[in-house]
Amino acid sequence: MDTESRIRQQIANHALLLYMKGTPQFPQCGFSAQVAHILTHCAAQFAYVNILDNPDIRATLPKMMNWPTFPQVYLKGELIGGCDIVTEQFESGELKKMLLEAQVLGEEAAFISAD
C-alpha cells in the first residue's frame, strides 16, 4: 500500500486521529504534548500515529492535506488543525462539544496506535 492510501485508510478508520511527534505517553515536542494532554483531559478516545517512526507519513501528510506542521488532528475524517487551533477550541469549549457530537468521549481517555 502506498503512503497516501495508508494515510487515507488511517483517517477513515479512526473517528479521532492525532498525527504527532512521539506518543501520548512520551511526546517528543511541546506542541504534540499539549494536544495529547488536551485530548486526554477531555477523556477522548483517540488513535495516534508517531510520525517520528513513520518518515514516509511525516513527508507525505503535509503535502496531501496542505497543512505544513505537526501535530495534526482529524475528527470524522476532517482536519481540525494543529496545536493553536485545538488549544483555542478547547479554551472556548468548542472542542468538547465537537468531541461529544462525534461520540468520541468516554469515562476516561484511551488511545491506541493507528499503525
C-alpha positions in Angstrom: 0.0 0.0 0.0 1.4 3.4 -0.9 1.8 6.1 1.8 -1.2 8.2 0.6 -3.5 5.2 0.7 -2.2 4.3 4.1 -2.9 7.8 5.4 -6.4 7.9 3.9 -7.1 4.5 5.5 -5.9 5.6 8.9 -8.1 8.8 8.8 -11.1 6.8 7.6 -10.7 4.0 10.2 -10.4 6.3 13.3 -13.0 8.8 14.4 -10.4 10.9 16.2 -6.8 10.6 15.0 -3.7 12.5 16.1 -0.6 12.7 14.0 2.1 13.7 16.5 5.8 13.6 17.3 6.1 10.8 19.8 3.3 9.1 21.6 0.7 10.3 24.1 2.7 8.7 26.9 6.0 10.1 25.6 5.5 13.1 23.4 8.7 14.4 21.6 7.7 18.0 21.2 5.8 20.5 23.2 3.0 21.1 20.7 2.3 17.4 20.4 2.4 17.1 24.2 -0.1 19.9 24.5 -2.6 18.4 22.1 -2.3 14.9 23.6 -2.8 16.4 27.0 -5.9 18.3 25.9 -7.5 15.2 24.3 -6.7 13.2 27.4 -8.1 15.9 29.6 -11.3 15.8 27.6 -11.5 12.0 28.1 -11.3 11.5 24.3 -10.9 8.0 22.8 -8.3 8.6 20.0 -5.8 6.9 17.8 -2.4 8.4 17.1 0.5 8.0 14.7 4.0 8.7 15.8 5.4 10.5 12.7 9.0 10.1 14.0 8.6 6.4 13.5 6.9 6.9 10.1 9.1 9.2 8.0 7.1 8.5 4.9 3.9 9.8 6.6 5.8 12.7 8.0 6.9 13.7 4.5 3.6 13.0 2.7 0.8 14.1 5.0 1.7 17.9 4.9 1.6 17.9 1.1 -1.6 15.8 1.0 -3.5 18.0 3.4 -1.9 21.3 2.7 -1.0 21.7 6.4 2.7 22.0 7.0 3.1 21.4 10.7 2.5 18.7 13.3 0.6 17.8 15.3 -2.5 17.3 13.1 -5.9 16.3 14.5 -8.6 14.7 12.4 -12.1 14.2 13.5 -14.5 12.1 11.5 -12.2 12.4 8.5 -11.8 16.1 8.6 -8.7 18.1 9.6 -9.4 20.1 12.7 -6.0 21.7 12.8 -2.8 21.8 14.9 -1.9 22.9 18.4 -3.0 26.5 18.2 -6.5 25.7 16.8 -7.1 22.8 19.1 -6.0 24.9 22.1 -8.3 27.7 21.1 -11.2 25.3 20.6 -10.5 23.7 24.0 -10.4 27.0 25.8 -13.6 28.2 24.2 -15.4 24.9 24.9 -16.0 24.2 21.2 -13.7 21.2 21.2 -15.6 19.4 23.9 -18.8 20.0 22.0 -17.3 18.7 18.8 -15.9 15.6 20.5 -19.3 14.9 22.2 -21.2 15.2 18.9 -18.7 12.9 17.3 -19.2 10.4 20.1 -15.5 10.0 20.9 -15.7 10.8 24.6 -15.5 8.1 27.3 -15.3 7.9 31.1 -11.6 8.4 30.8 -9.1 8.9 27.9 -8.0 6.0 25.9 -5.6 5.9 22.9 -4.2 3.3 20.5 -1.6 3.4 17.8 -3.2 3.7 14.4 -0.2 1.9 12.8 
